[in-house]
């Protein structure tokens, strides 16, 4: 099953997205870690709090998970967050 598009409104939504994409592929944290040339512990930390990841690393992680980033003009949302 292919994941539908996801609109991230807060950086805190990135961690559960990474975990969901990994699980959708049926991969363990260790398998994803091998593909990213890192440790299982680093993947675990990323899935708990990805807010400190450099953009290049986020891009790399999502690329390994066969996911692309798209930027579009911000639309007004009822629950929008200032500065996003």
PLY file of the C-alpha trace (Angstrom):
ply
format ascii 1.0
element vertex 84
property float x
property float y
property float z
element edge 83
property int vertex1
property int vertex2
end_header
0.00 0.00 0.00
1.37 3.40 -0.97
1.28 6.16 1.62
-0.72 9.22 0.68
0.72 12.72 0.82
1.27 14.09 4.30
1.31 17.76 5.22
3.66 18.44 8.12
2.61 21.50 10.10
4.99 21.00 13.02
8.51 19.58 13.25
7.20 17.17 15.92
5.28 15.36 13.19
8.50 14.25 11.49
9.44 11.53 13.98
6.16 9.59 13.73
6.31 9.98 9.94
9.78 8.41 9.79
8.65 5.53 11.98
5.48 5.01 9.95
7.39 4.97 6.65
9.91 2.49 8.05
7.19 0.20 9.38
5.25 0.45 6.11
8.31 -1.03 4.39
8.54 -3.78 6.99
12.02 -2.67 8.04
13.48 -2.88 11.53
15.32 0.08 13.01
18.53 -1.88 12.48
17.79 -2.34 8.76
17.14 1.37 8.29
20.29 2.14 10.28
22.39 -0.02 7.95
21.03 1.83 4.91
21.82 5.16 6.56
25.27 4.04 7.73
24.37 4.72 11.35
23.32 2.79 14.45
19.97 1.37 15.51
20.19 3.66 18.53
20.46 6.71 16.26
17.36 5.60 14.35
15.53 5.08 17.64
16.44 8.62 18.75
15.34 9.97 15.36
11.96 8.26 15.73
11.54 9.78 19.19
12.64 13.32 18.33
13.77 14.32 14.85
13.56 18.05 15.57
17.35 18.40 15.86
18.18 16.67 12.57
19.94 18.73 9.94
17.87 19.24 6.81
20.37 17.25 4.75
19.92 14.29 7.09
16.12 14.54 6.93
16.38 14.53 3.15
18.68 11.48 3.25
16.38 9.56 5.61
13.29 10.29 3.53
15.14 9.40 0.32
16.15 6.00 1.74
12.48 5.53 2.65
11.49 6.31 -0.99
9.75 9.52 0.02
10.17 12.91 -1.57
9.82 16.37 -0.10
7.63 18.98 -1.75
7.37 22.65 -0.92
4.27 24.64 -1.67
2.92 28.03 -0.67
1.51 28.04 2.82
-2.26 27.96 3.01
-4.21 29.30 5.96
-5.20 26.58 8.37
-7.62 26.82 11.24
-5.03 25.34 13.59
-1.97 26.89 11.97
1.10 27.63 14.03
2.69 31.06 14.02
5.86 31.11 11.99
5.02 28.03 9.90
0 1
1 2
2 3
3 4
4 5
5 6
6 7
7 8
8 9
9 10
10 11
11 12
12 13
13 14
14 15
15 16
16 17
17 18
18 19
19 20
20 21
21 22
22 23
23 24
24 25
25 26
26 27
27 28
28 29
29 30
30 31
31 32
32 33
33 34
34 35
35 36
36 37
37 38
38 39
39 40
40 41
41 42
42 43
43 44
44 45
45 46
46 47
47 48
48 49
49 50
50 51
51 52
52 53
53 54
54 55
55 56
56 57
57 58
58 59
59 60
60 61
61 62
62 63
63 64
64 65
65 66
66 67
67 68
68 69
69 70
70 71
71 72
72 73
73 74
74 75
75 76
76 77
77 78
78 79
79 80
80 81
81 82
82 83
